[in-house]
Amino acid sequence: MGETDYYQRGFGLKDAIRPELLADYHSRIVERLKASGHRLQAGRLTFLLAREFGFCYGVDRAVEYAYETRRKFPERTIYLVGEIIHNPHVNARLKEMGIRFLREADGSGPGLEAVRPRDVVILPAFGVTVEEMARLRASGCVLVDTTCGSVLNVWKNVDRFSSTGFTALIHGKYAHEETRATASRTTQYPSGRHLVVRDRAEAQVVCDYIRRGGDRGMFLARFAAACSPGFDPDLHLGRIGLANQTTMLSSESLEIQGMIRGALADRYGEDEIPERFRAFDTICSATQDRQDSVLALIVEKPDLLVVIGGYNSSNTSHLTALASRSVPTYHIEDASCIMGAESIRHKPFGASAEITTRDWLPEGPATVGLTAGASTPNNKIGEVVASIAALRGVTDL
C-alpha cells in the first residue's frame, strides 16, 4: 500500500465541511445553556447541563474525517467498516451522504469481501482488528483511519504486555468493536493471549482461580467467547497486564486492577508483583471528564436526570449507571422517547430493551439534570430540552 493510500490526519478540508457540520449537529439551545452557566430556566422547569457532555475530541475528529472523505472522493465508492460511533443519528446521516456500511450493528452487511481496489474505506473510531486491517491493506483500497488516539494508547500497552509474555486482561465488553480490536493485538506475538472480563463479578472468578485454581473446564466454558484460542487458566494467569476498554466505568476499572493485583500477591507473594503484574490507566480523559461531571451534577440535587445517547453506546450507559445510584435517571436515544409528561421510553442500565415509565416528570417546579454520551451531537440534546420544556408550555427557547 502506497503512502497516499493511507490517511490518518484528514485532508485539510475542515473549513470546507464546517457549514455542513453546523447544519447537521449545531444547537442554539445548547449554546444558550453553555453561555448561561449550563443552567436554563423554562417556566417552572430548571435545566442543568453537565459541564462535560456530548461529542468528545475523538468523535469530533472521526465525524469530521468522514465528511472530509466524502468531499475528497465524490465519485468513489466509500465504505465504513461498521458504525463510525455509537449514535444512530450520526450513522444515518452518513448513509444519507452515500457512505455504505460493510457491517451493520446487527451483523448484516456485505462484509470486507465487497471492497475493491480504489474503493475508499473509513475505519471507525473504535479501530479494527489486526486481521481486518491486513485484509483491507491487501485489497488495494484507500484507507481513512479515524481510530481514536485513546484507543491507540491502549493498543500500545497491550502490544507491550504481549511481547513480554504477559496475558492481556482487558476490562471491557468482549463483543464491543473496540475490545475486539484491542484483543486482536495479542495475535501478533507468539506468546500473546488475552482474557476479557466485563465487570467485578467476572474479575472475581479470575481472582479465585489465581488464588486457588479450580475447575478448568468450567472456567473455559464461562469465558469461551472472551479469551484467546488455546487459553489455559492453569498456565496463563501467572503474569497479567491489565488494560481496559476506554469507555468503561473508571471506578470499576480501578477496583478490578486492585483485585487482580491482590490475587497475584496472595498467590505468589508481594515481592513477585513487579514480575507478574502490569497496569496502566487507559480510561480516556473524555470518558473520565463526563463521569466526573455527572457526579458534580448530582451534587446540585436535580429531581431527575436525563442521559441522551445511543443505547449501544458504552460510555453513555455508564453515565446512566453512575447517575441512577443517586437520582431517578432516564437514558433515552432522542426526543422521540419523550411521549408526554405522563410517560417516557428509556433503557435502564443493564436492561436488554426499552421500558416505559409513567409519571416521570414531577408536577410543579422541577430541576432536570442533563448529560449526553461522547457520541451524542448537540442538536439531539437541544431537541430533548425543547421537548421537555414544551410539556410545560414553553416553546420559545
N, C-alpha and C positions, 0 to 999 in steps of 0.2 A: 504494500500500500504506500503510495507516494505521500510526500509531506502535505500536498494540497488536498489530499483525500480524507484528512482527519482534522476536525476543528474543535477546539476546546475553549476558545476565547471569543466566540461570536464573530460577526462580520463587520463590525463598525457601523451598524445601521440603527443604533439606538435612537438617534434623533428622528430618523425617518419613520420608525414604528411608534414613537411616543404618542401621537394623536390617536392611533388605533387602540393602544393600551388604555389610554384615558377614557376613550369612549366605551370600552368594554368593561372596565373594572373600577372606575373612579366613583366616589360617593360624596356628594355635597354634605349629606348629613354627618358622615364620619368626620369630614374635615371640620365641620362645626363643633362636633363633640371634642375633637382634639384641641381646637382653638379655645374652648371654654373650660379647659382643665379636666377633660374627659368626663364632664358632667353636663347633663342637659335636662331642663325642666320642660315637661309637656303636660300642661294642665296639672292634674294631681299625681302624675307619674314623674318620677325622677329616674333618669337613666345614668348609670355609672359604667363607663367603659374601662376595661383593664388597661394599664399603661403600656403593656406589650401585647400585641394581638395581631392576628391575620398574617398575610404574606411575610415570610422571612426573606433574608437575602438570597438563600439558595433557591427558593421557589421563584422569587422575582427574576433571578438570573435564568432559570430553566424556561420560564414562560417567555421572557424576552428573546432567548435564543430560538425558541420555536417560531415566534413571529418573524424574527430576522431570517430564519431559514426559508420560510415561505416567500419572503420578499427577495431573497438572494436567488432562489431557484424556482421562478414562477412557472416554468414549463416542465419541471421534473416531477416524477412520482416521489412523494415524500411519505415515509412511514415513521410511526413511533413504535418502539418495541412493545410498549404497553402504556398504561396511563402515565402521563408525564408527572403528575402529582395526584394525590387522592382528593380530588374535588370534582364532582360530576359536571358542574357548570363550565369549568375551565376545559375539561376534556371534550365536552360537547362543542364548545366554541372552536377548538382546534379541528374537530371533524367538519364543522361548517366551513372552515378555511381550506378544506380539501386534503387535510393530513389524515392518512389512513392508519389504523391500528393493526399491528401484526398479531397482538394478543389482547383480547378484551378482558374485563375484570372477571368474567365467568369462565375464562379459559378458552373460549372460542376464538376464531380468527384464522387467517391463512398461515400464520407461523413464519419462521425465518426463511423457509424454502421459497417463499414468494419473492424474495429480494433478488433483483437483477443488477448487473453492472450498471453504473451511472445512476441508479436509484439513490435517494438520499434517506438515511436512517438516523433518527434522533434517539439518542439514549436518554432514558428518563433520569430524574433527579436521584432516584434510588440506586442507579447503576444497573449493570447486567452481570450475569455470571461469567466466569472465565471461559466456559465452553461457548456461550453465546457470543462473546466478543471474538473468539477465534473464528467462529463460523461467519460472522459478519465481515471480518477482515478478509477472509478468503473469498467472499462473494464479489469483491471489486466495487462495492458501493462506496458512497461518500458518507462518512460518519460525523455526526454533530453530537458531541458529548456534553450533556448537561449535568453529569454526576456531581452531586453536592460536595463541596470541599470537606465538610464534616464527615461524610461517608468515606472519602478518600483517606482521611486521618485514621479511621477505624481499620481500613484495609492495611495500612502501613503496619499497624500494631499486630494484626493477625498474621501478616507476612513474617514479621519478626518472631512471633511465637512459633509458627510452623517451621521456620528454617532452623530453629534451635531445639527442636524436639519437644516442645510444649503442646499439649492439647488446647485448642482454642475453645473455651467455654463461652458461649455467646448468650447474653440475656436478651431475648427477643422472641418474636413470633416466627416459628420456623417456616411458615408459608408466605411471609411478607417478602416482597421483592427485594428490599434492602438486605434482609437477613440471608436470603438465598444467595445473593451476590457476595456477601461477606463470607459466608461459609465456604463458598466455592474457591476462595483464595487458598484454602488449605490443600487443594488438589494439585497445586503447582510444586509441592515438595514431597520427596519420598516418604518422610515420616509425618506428613501433615494429616491432621484429623480434627474433627470438630464435634461438639455436642451443644445443642441449643436447649436452654431452659426458659420457660415462659414467665415463671413467677417464683415466689418464695417457696411454694409447696413443691414444685419440681426441683428447685435448688436443694431443698431439704432431703429429697430422695437421693440426690447425688452425694450430699454430705454424709448421710447414713451409710452409703456404700463405701465411701472413702474411709470412714472410721472402722466399720465392722465387716465389710464385704456383704455378701448376700446372695440372693438367687439371680444368677447371671441372666438366665432366660427371661425372667420377669422384668429385669431392668431393661434388657434389649427390646422386649415387646413394648414397654411403655414409651421408649424413646426411638422406636423403629423409624419414624419419619423425621427424626430430629438429630440423627447422628450420621457420621460418615461411614461408607461401606467398610466392613471389617472392624468396626469399633469394638473394642473389648474392655469392659469396665475393670477387669482384673489387671489389665496391662496399661491402660491409657488414662487413669485418673491419678497418677502419681506426680505428674508435673502439669500444672494448669496455668494458662494465660487467659485472663478474663477480659472480655470485650462486651460491648452492648450495641444493640440497635439504637441509633441516635435519638429516636423519638420515644423511648421508654420512660417510665416514671423514675426520675433521678433518685429519689429516696429509696426506691426498691432496688435499683442497681447497686447503690452503696451498701445496702443491707446484705444483698447476695454476695458482694465482694467480701464482707466481713465473715459471712457464713462459710464460704469456701476456704478462706484463709484459716479460720478456726479449725475446720475439719482436718486440713492438712497438718496443722500444728499438733492436733491431738494424735494423729496417726504417726507422724514422723519426728515430732519434736520441733520446738521453736527455732533451734539452730539450723534446721534444714530448710526453713521457709525461703531464704534467698535463692536456693537452687530449685525450689519446687513451685513457686508462686510468682506470677507477674500480673499486674493490674494497672490500667491507665484509664483515666476518666474520659470516656468518649461520648458522653451525652453532649449534644451540640448546644452552643450557647443560646441559640434562639429557643430551643425547647426548654432549657432551664429558665430563661427570662420569662417565658409565657407561664410556666408553672409558678414561679415566684410572684408574678403579677396577679395570678388568681388568688393566691394566699393573701396578698395585700388587699385585694378587693373584698375578700371575705371579712377582713377586719372592719370594713366600713358597714357591715351588717345589712346587706341588701335583703329584701324579703324573699327574693328568688334569684336564680342566676340562669341565664340562657347561654348555652355554648353552641356556636354556629360552625358547622363544617361537615365534610363528608363522613358518612357512617363507617367507611373503611379506612379512615384516617387515624393512624395510631396515636399521633400526638394530640389530636382532638379528643379522642376517647380518654386519654389520661388526664386532660384538663377536667373532663366530666367526673372522673374518679376522684380527683382532688376536691373539687367543689362540693360533690354530693355528700362528703363526710360532714359538712357543716351547714348546708343550706339546701332547700329544695332546688334541684338542678334539672334542666331540660336540654338535652343535646338534640338539636334539630339540624336538618340539612339546609333549609332555607325558609323563607317567609311562608311558603305554601303549607308548612306544617302547623301554622297558627290558624286554627279552624274557627276561632272566636274566643271571647272571654270565658266561655264555658268549657272549651276543650282544646287540647294541643296534642299533636302527634310527635313522639320523640323516642329516642333509643336510650334506655338506661345503660350505665356501664356494665359490661358483661352480658347483656341481653343479646339474643340472636336476631331479634326483629323489633320493629317499632311497636310501641303501645300507645294507647290514647288515654290521657289523664284529664279528668274533668275538674272544673273549679280551680284551675292552676293560677289564675291571676286574681289576687285579693281585691275585694271591693274597697273603695275609698282610696286614700293616699297610699302609694306603694313605691318602693325603690327596687328597680330592676337592674341587676348586675349583668354585664355583657362581656363575653370574650369570644375569640374565634381561633381555630387552629391555624397553623402556619401555612396551610394550603387554601385558606378561605379569602377570596377577594373582597375588597372594601364594599363593592356595590351590594353584595349579598348581606353584609352586616347592616348597611343603611336601609335595605328593604325590610329587614326584620324590625328595626327601630320604628320605621314608618307604619308597619302593620300593627305593632303593639299600640302605638300612640293612637292610631285610628280607632281602636277598640274603645277609646275614651273620648272620641270625637275630635281629636287633634289631627288636623290634616295639613297644617301649614309649616311643617318643619323645614 
